[in-house]
Amino acid sequence: MHALALRRNGALALALLAGFVASAAALRPRASKLHPPAIETQLDIPPVPSDVLGPFSFGFRSAVADVMFLEAIQVLGSNHGPMTLEGGAPYDRQLARLLQYATDLDPKFGGAYRFAGSALPRTALDGRTANVLPAVQILERGVRERPDDWRIAFALGYLQAFELGELRQAAGSLAYAARLPGSPRYLGLLATRLEVEGGELDAAETMARTMVAEANEEQTRKDWEARLLDIQMERGIRRIEAAARAFEQRTGRKPPSVQDLVRAGDLPAVPEEPHGKEYVIENGEVRSTAGPRPRLRHGRGKP
């Protein structure tokens, strides 16, 4: 009888937590449309240690993990565009906690790990990337808990290489992924390339294309498609930058516009902007009107 009551109390406590999370996610978009609240007053998701969640979940771990995962998708969908690091901090914290809870409750939840690798990293208005370390921490656990899923190790290698600049660790993650069943044959070569050559834009694009093709979750696929567009945008920017350098070396002045580079013969044609926007030169700096430029940590490679 005591065990039954304890089970009921545990289920009730966990249901209350899930209900609070759901209510917070539901209320936040409605309230923000009327009166956007100050960051410090926004409804937050409480931190609950895994050693507290676990004992009270009993046989409901997987079910509540699913709830947390679905709420994480809702939080991601509530993000309506680029934000500053500070402005997006509540959103970042909510998303990270939900995914942490989901994987705490169900350590074998492969979809949550893969989603964390693509959804948590966020490009801020200044071009910096938020949430890389929380994503890496979740993915590292995912590699330990789901050693059979090459996509988790692959996503970890991507962040290690192109956000943290940890090329040796990235090469190790990719080499591990290459040994798992179902992984693309070229992963071993890609791992060697990162370790020997230091990585290039081609490697980043290859990895993003792989994740688009292999993603099982629709939202994960969309996130990697967005990242692929950003990488292609960066390729166009680098191509224009190279032409601008040639123009300046020849004429002694900076080019006024991208079109001037084409007219001068330094650029064969204006590169197509993958988001459907346009490339511009402002104050001597090349950028896209689509948004902030991704900053790949390995430095400027070949266009």
C-alpha positions as CSV (number, residue, x, y, z in Angstrom):
1,M,0.0,0.0,0.0
2,H,2.8,2.3,0.9
3,A,4.6,1.5,-2.4
4,L,1.4,2.3,-4.3
5,A,1.0,5.6,-2.6
6,L,4.6,6.5,-3.3
7,R,4.2,5.6,-6.9
8,R,1.1,7.8,-7.2
9,N,2.9,10.7,-5.5
10,G,5.9,10.3,-7.8
11,A,3.7,10.2,-10.9
12,L,1.8,13.3,-9.6
13,A,5.1,15.2,-8.9
14,L,6.4,14.4,-12.4
15,A,3.1,15.3,-14.0
16,L,3.1,18.6,-12.2
17,L,6.6,19.3,-13.5
18,A,5.6,18.4,-17.0
19,G,2.5,20.5,-16.7
20,F,4.5,23.5,-15.6
21,V,6.9,23.1,-18.5
22,A,4.0,22.8,-21.0
23,S,2.2,25.8,-19.5
24,A,5.4,27.9,-19.6
25,A,5.9,27.1,-23.2
26,A,2.3,27.8,-24.1
27,L,2.0,31.1,-22.2
28,R,5.3,32.5,-23.3
29,P,4.5,33.2,-27.0
30,R,1.0,34.7,-26.2
31,A,2.3,37.0,-23.6
32,S,5.3,38.2,-25.7
33,K,3.0,39.2,-28.5
34,L,1.1,41.6,-26.2
35,H,3.8,43.0,-24.0
36,P,7.4,41.6,-24.5
37,P,8.7,41.1,-20.9
38,A,12.1,42.0,-19.7
39,I,14.6,39.1,-19.8
40,E,14.8,38.7,-16.1
41,T,11.0,38.5,-15.7
42,Q,10.3,35.9,-18.4
43,L,8.8,32.6,-17.2
44,D,11.6,30.1,-16.8
45,I,11.9,26.4,-16.6
46,P,13.2,25.3,-13.2
47,P,16.5,23.5,-12.8
48,V,15.7,20.0,-11.5
49,P,18.7,17.7,-10.8
50,S,18.7,14.3,-12.5
51,D,19.0,12.6,-9.1
52,V,15.7,14.2,-8.2
53,L,13.9,13.5,-11.5
54,G,14.9,9.9,-11.6
55,P,13.6,8.5,-8.3
56,F,10.2,10.2,-8.8
57,S,9.7,9.0,-12.4
58,F,9.2,5.2,-11.6
59,G,7.8,3.7,-14.8
60,F,7.1,7.0,-16.5
61,R,10.7,8.0,-17.5
62,S,10.2,7.5,-21.2
63,A,6.8,9.2,-21.3
64,V,8.0,12.3,-19.5
65,A,11.2,12.3,-21.6
66,D,8.9,12.5,-24.6
67,V,7.0,15.4,-23.1
68,M,10.3,17.3,-22.5
69,F,11.5,16.6,-26.0
70,L,8.2,17.9,-27.5
71,E,8.3,21.0,-25.4
72,A,11.9,21.6,-26.6
73,I,10.6,21.5,-30.2
74,Q,8.0,24.1,-29.2
75,V,10.6,26.3,-27.6
76,L,12.7,26.1,-30.7
77,G,9.7,27.1,-32.8
78,S,9.0,30.2,-30.7
79,N,12.3,31.7,-31.8
80,H,11.4,34.1,-34.5
81,G,14.9,35.3,-35.7
82,P,18.4,36.2,-34.7
83,M,18.9,37.6,-31.3
84,T,21.8,39.0,-29.3
85,L,23.5,36.6,-26.8
86,E,21.8,38.3,-23.9
87,G,18.4,38.7,-25.5
88,G,18.3,35.0,-26.3
89,A,19.6,33.8,-23.0
90,P,16.2,32.8,-21.5
91,Y,15.3,30.9,-24.7
92,D,18.7,29.2,-24.7
93,R,18.4,28.2,-21.0
94,Q,14.9,26.7,-21.5
95,L,15.9,24.7,-24.5
96,A,19.0,23.4,-22.9
97,R,17.2,22.4,-19.7
98,L,14.4,20.6,-21.5
99,L,16.9,18.5,-23.6
100,Q,19.0,17.8,-20.5
101,Y,15.8,16.6,-18.7
102,A,14.8,14.4,-21.7
103,T,18.2,12.7,-21.8
104,D,18.4,12.4,-18.0
105,L,15.1,10.6,-17.9
106,D,15.9,8.5,-20.9
107,P,19.6,8.2,-21.4
108,K,19.1,6.1,-24.6
109,F,16.9,8.8,-26.3
110,G,18.8,9.0,-29.6
111,G,16.5,11.6,-31.1
112,A,17.0,14.0,-28.2
113,Y,20.8,13.8,-28.6
114,R,20.6,14.4,-32.3
115,F,18.2,17.2,-31.9
116,A,20.4,18.9,-29.3
117,G,23.4,18.8,-31.7
118,S,21.5,20.8,-34.3
119,A,19.0,22.9,-32.3
120,L,21.0,24.1,-29.4
121,P,23.8,26.0,-31.2
122,R,22.4,29.5,-32.2
123,T,24.1,32.2,-34.2
124,A,23.7,35.6,-32.4
125,L,23.4,38.9,-34.1
126,D,27.1,39.6,-33.7
127,G,28.0,36.3,-35.5
128,R,29.0,34.4,-32.3
129,T,27.4,31.0,-31.6
130,A,25.6,30.4,-28.4
131,N,25.0,27.1,-26.6
132,V,27.9,25.2,-28.1
133,L,29.2,23.9,-24.8
134,P,25.8,22.7,-23.5
135,A,25.3,20.9,-26.9
136,V,28.7,19.3,-26.7
137,Q,28.1,18.1,-23.2
138,I,24.8,16.5,-24.2
139,L,26.4,14.9,-27.3
140,E,29.3,13.6,-25.3
141,R,26.9,11.8,-23.1
142,G,25.0,10.6,-26.2
143,V,28.2,9.0,-27.6
144,R,28.6,7.1,-24.3
145,E,24.9,6.1,-24.0
146,R,24.2,5.4,-27.6
147,P,27.5,4.1,-29.0
148,D,25.6,2.5,-31.9
149,D,24.4,5.8,-33.4
150,W,27.1,7.3,-35.6
151,R,25.1,10.5,-36.2
152,I,25.6,11.6,-32.6
153,A,29.3,11.3,-32.8
154,F,29.2,13.0,-36.2
155,A,27.3,16.0,-34.8
156,L,29.8,16.2,-31.9
157,G,32.7,16.2,-34.4
158,Y,31.1,19.0,-36.3
159,L,30.8,21.3,-33.2
160,Q,34.3,20.4,-32.1
161,A,35.8,21.3,-35.4
162,F,33.8,24.3,-36.6
163,E,32.7,25.9,-33.4
164,L,35.3,25.1,-30.8
165,G,38.3,24.7,-33.1
166,E,39.2,21.3,-31.4
167,L,40.4,19.6,-34.6
168,R,42.1,16.7,-32.9
169,Q,39.0,15.9,-30.8
170,A,36.8,16.3,-33.9
171,A,38.9,13.9,-35.9
172,G,38.6,11.4,-33.1
173,S,34.8,11.8,-33.0
174,L,34.5,11.4,-36.8
175,A,36.9,8.4,-36.8
176,Y,34.7,6.8,-34.1
177,A,31.6,7.5,-36.1
178,A,33.2,6.0,-39.2
179,R,33.6,2.7,-37.5
180,L,29.9,2.4,-36.7
181,P,27.4,0.4,-38.9
182,G,25.6,2.5,-41.4
183,S,28.0,5.4,-41.4
184,P,29.1,6.9,-44.8
185,R,32.2,5.4,-46.2
186,Y,34.0,8.7,-46.5
187,L,33.9,9.6,-42.8
188,G,37.3,8.1,-42.2
189,L,38.8,10.2,-44.9
190,L,37.1,13.3,-43.6
191,A,38.5,12.6,-40.1
192,T,42.0,12.3,-41.6
193,R,41.5,15.5,-43.5
194,L,40.5,17.4,-40.4
195,E,43.5,16.1,-38.5
196,V,46.1,16.6,-41.2
197,E,44.9,19.7,-43.0
198,G,43.2,21.6,-40.2
199,G,39.8,21.5,-41.8
200,E,38.2,23.6,-44.6
201,L,34.9,25.0,-45.6
202,D,34.5,22.0,-47.9
203,A,34.6,19.7,-44.9
204,A,31.9,21.7,-43.1
205,E,29.6,21.6,-46.1
206,T,30.2,17.9,-46.5
207,M,29.2,17.2,-42.9
208,A,26.1,19.4,-43.1
209,R,25.0,17.7,-46.3
210,T,25.4,14.3,-44.6
211,M,23.3,15.3,-41.7
212,V,20.5,16.7,-43.9
213,A,20.5,13.4,-45.8
214,E,20.6,11.2,-42.7
215,A,18.4,13.1,-40.2
216,N,15.5,11.0,-38.9
217,E,13.6,13.9,-37.3
218,E,12.0,16.6,-39.4
219,Q,13.1,19.5,-37.2
220,T,16.7,18.2,-37.1
221,R,16.7,18.0,-40.9
222,K,15.5,21.6,-41.1
223,D,18.1,22.8,-38.6
224,W,20.9,21.2,-40.7
225,E,19.4,22.6,-43.9
226,A,19.6,26.1,-42.4
227,R,23.2,25.5,-41.3
228,L,24.0,24.3,-44.8
229,L,22.7,27.5,-46.3
230,D,24.8,29.5,-43.8
231,I,27.9,27.6,-44.9
232,Q,27.1,28.2,-48.6
233,M,26.6,31.9,-47.7
234,E,30.0,31.9,-46.1
235,R,31.5,30.4,-49.3
236,G,30.0,33.2,-51.3
237,I,31.3,35.9,-48.9
238,R,34.8,34.4,-49.1
239,R,34.7,34.4,-52.9
240,I,33.8,38.1,-52.9
241,E,36.4,38.9,-50.2
242,A,39.1,37.3,-52.4
243,A,38.0,39.4,-55.4
244,A,37.9,42.5,-53.2
245,R,41.5,41.9,-52.1
246,A,42.6,41.6,-55.7
247,F,40.8,44.8,-56.6
248,E,42.4,46.7,-53.8
249,Q,45.9,45.5,-54.6
250,R,45.4,46.5,-58.2
251,T,43.7,49.9,-57.7
252,G,44.8,50.9,-54.2
253,R,41.2,51.4,-53.1
254,K,38.4,49.3,-51.7
255,P,35.6,48.3,-54.1
256,P,32.4,50.3,-53.6
257,S,30.1,47.3,-54.4
258,V,30.0,43.7,-55.4
259,Q,28.8,44.8,-58.9
260,D,31.9,46.9,-59.3
261,L,34.0,43.8,-58.7
262,V,32.2,42.1,-61.6
263,R,32.6,45.1,-63.9
264,A,36.3,45.3,-63.0
265,G,36.8,41.6,-63.9
266,D,37.9,40.5,-60.4
267,L,34.7,38.5,-59.9
268,P,33.2,36.5,-62.8
269,A,29.7,37.0,-61.6
270,V,27.8,37.9,-58.4
271,P,27.5,34.7,-56.4
272,E,23.9,33.5,-55.8
273,E,23.0,34.1,-52.2
274,P,21.5,30.7,-50.9
275,H,18.8,32.3,-48.8
276,G,17.5,34.3,-51.7
277,K,19.0,37.6,-50.4
278,E,22.0,39.5,-51.7
279,Y,25.6,40.1,-50.9
280,V,26.7,43.7,-50.2
281,I,29.8,45.6,-49.3
282,E,29.4,48.1,-46.5
283,N,32.3,50.0,-45.0
284,G,34.7,47.7,-46.8
285,E,33.2,44.6,-45.3
286,V,31.4,41.9,-47.3
287,R,28.2,40.6,-45.8
288,S,24.8,39.0,-46.7
289,T,21.5,40.7,-46.1
290,A,20.2,37.3,-44.9
291,G,21.8,37.7,-41.5
292,P,24.9,37.3,-39.5
293,R,27.9,35.6,-40.9
294,P,28.8,32.1,-39.5
295,R,32.2,32.2,-37.8
296,L,34.0,28.9,-38.3
297,R,36.7,28.5,-35.7
298,H,39.3,26.9,-37.9
299,G,39.8,30.1,-39.7
300,R,39.5,31.2,-43.3
301,G,40.0,28.4,-45.8
302,K,39.7,28.2,-49.5
303,P,36.5,29.7,-51.0
